[in-house]
């Protein structure tokens, strides 16, 4: 299962994904488009860790989360129709 991270700060929000390089034992972090995260989330193939940068609070959202939590932290477009 893929894990994406959504960072929320005063200026807005953005999504990232960690990629591990096997040969060099390095973890690279890349910014990902919201559409990509939405596609995998609706397929049920990912979970999203929501991080509030100011407070450090973290919330894990996946398929089994309540619809209200999904709407609140990710948006209406992440809810299955």
Secondary structure, 3 states (H helix, E strand, C coil): CEEEEEEEECCEEEEEEEEEECCCCEEEEEEECHHHHHHHHHHCCEEEEEEECCCCCEEEECCCCCHHHHHHHCCHHHCCC
